[in-house]
């Protein structure tokens, strides 16, 4: 087991909402590259955290702990969720995070997924139907889960 996030970064000051969100999150691993210009923080949480809030935490770590250094901070989250999260309910809660990530990495995938029809067969299969276009077909493999 890792340390609680606020134990791993005891001098980090966050506003109340974000601090409450991250308080029970555990840091599983922290790594850096050889140049020490990239800090990767791997966390595990029992609650889904909005990606926008995670980005704010990354920004605060950079600002407060590495202000004078050219360091990129990236938090990669993993979730250990209770069984109450059926696949369709999980998609309701996590879809905004997926859209946020896609908007940051690939606008074509973002638009395809944003406008997609999503359906579920039980709690084990999710079907995503995207608009039938040449550009979307070029990206459909990347959308497969």
C-alpha positions in Angstrom: 0.0 0.0 0.0 1.1 3.5 -0.8 0.9 6.7 1.2 -2.1 9.0 1.3 -1.7 11.8 -1.2 -1.5 14.5 1.4 1.2 12.5 3.3 3.3 12.1 0.2 3.0 15.9 -0.5 2.7 17.4 3.0 3.6 21.0 2.0 1.1 21.1 -0.8 -1.8 23.5 -0.1 -5.0 22.9 -1.9 -8.4 24.5 -1.7 -11.0 22.7 0.5 -13.0 21.0 -2.3 -9.9 19.6 -4.0 -8.2 18.7 -0.7 -11.3 16.7 0.3 -11.4 15.0 -3.0 -7.7 13.9 -2.9 -7.5 13.2 0.9 -8.3 9.5 0.6 -6.4 8.9 -2.6 -3.2 6.8 -2.3 0.0 7.5 -4.1 1.2 4.1 -5.5 4.3 5.3 -7.2 6.2 8.5 -8.2 8.7 8.5 -11.0 10.8 10.9 -12.9 12.8 10.7 -16.2 16.5 11.0 -16.4 16.4 14.7 -17.2 14.2 15.3 -14.1 11.9 17.5 -16.2 8.9 15.1 -15.9 7.3 13.9 -12.7 4.7 11.1 -13.0 2.5 10.4 -10.0 0.4 7.2 -10.0 -2.6 7.3 -7.7 -5.4 5.0 -6.7 -8.7 6.3 -5.5 -12.0 4.8 -4.3 -13.8 7.8 -5.8 -13.9 9.1 -9.4 -12.1 12.4 -9.6 -13.0 14.9 -12.3 -10.0 15.2 -14.7 -10.3 19.0 -14.5 -9.6 18.8 -10.7 -6.7 16.4 -11.3 -5.2 19.0 -13.8 -5.6 21.7 -11.1 -3.7 19.5 -8.6 -0.9 18.9 -11.2 -0.7 22.7 -11.7 -0.5 23.3 -8.0 2.2 20.8 -7.5 4.2 22.5 -10.3 3.5 26.0 -9.0 4.2 25.2 -5.3 6.9 22.5 -5.4 8.7 23.2 -8.6 8.2 26.9 -9.3 11.8 27.5 -10.3 12.2 24.4 -12.4 11.0 23.3 -15.8 9.1 20.3 -14.7 5.9 18.7 -16.2 3.7 17.0 -13.6 1.3 14.2 -14.7 -1.1 12.3 -12.4 -2.3 9.0 -13.7 -5.3 7.8 -11.8 -6.6 4.3 -11.2 -9.8 3.5 -9.4 -10.8 0.8 -7.0 -14.5 1.2 -7.0 -17.2 -0.5 -5.1 -19.4 -3.0 -6.9 -22.3 -0.5 -6.8 -20.8 0.9 -10.0 -22.6 -0.9 -12.8 -21.1 -0.3 -16.2 -23.8 2.1 -17.3 -23.6 4.1 -14.1 -19.8 4.2 -14.3 -20.1 5.7 -17.8 -22.4 8.3 -16.5 -19.9 9.4 -13.9 -16.7 8.9 -15.9 -17.8 10.1 -19.4 -16.8 13.7 -18.7 -13.3 12.5 -17.7 -13.0 10.5 -20.9 -14.1 13.6 -23.0 -11.6 15.8 -21.2 -8.8 13.4 -21.9 -9.8 13.1 -25.5 -10.0 16.8 -25.9 -6.5 17.1 -24.6 -5.1 14.5 -26.9 -7.1 14.0 -30.1 -9.9 16.3 -31.3 -11.2 13.9 -33.8 -11.7 11.2 -31.2 -13.2 13.8 -28.9 -15.8 14.8 -31.4 -16.5 11.2 -32.4 -17.0 10.1 -28.8 -18.9 13.3 -27.8 -21.5 12.6 -30.5 -21.5 8.8 -30.1 -24.4 6.6 -29.0 -23.4 4.4 -26.1 -25.3 1.3 -25.0 -24.7 -1.5 -22.6 -25.4 -5.3 -22.7 -25.4 -6.3 -19.1 -22.5 -5.2 -16.9 -19.8 -6.5 -19.2 -20.1 -5.0 -22.6 -20.3 -1.5 -23.9 -21.1 -0.6 -27.5 -20.1 2.8 -28.9 -21.6 3.8 -32.2 -19.9 6.7 -33.9 -21.0 8.7 -36.9 -20.3 7.0 -40.2 -17.5 9.1 -41.8 -14.1 8.5 -43.3 -12.4 10.5 -40.6 -14.2 8.7 -37.8 -13.4 5.3 -39.4 -9.7 6.2 -39.3 -10.0 6.5 -35.5 -12.5 3.8 -34.6 -9.8 1.3 -33.4 -8.6 3.9 -30.9 -12.1 4.1 -29.4 -12.3 0.4 -28.7 -12.1 -0.3 -25.0 
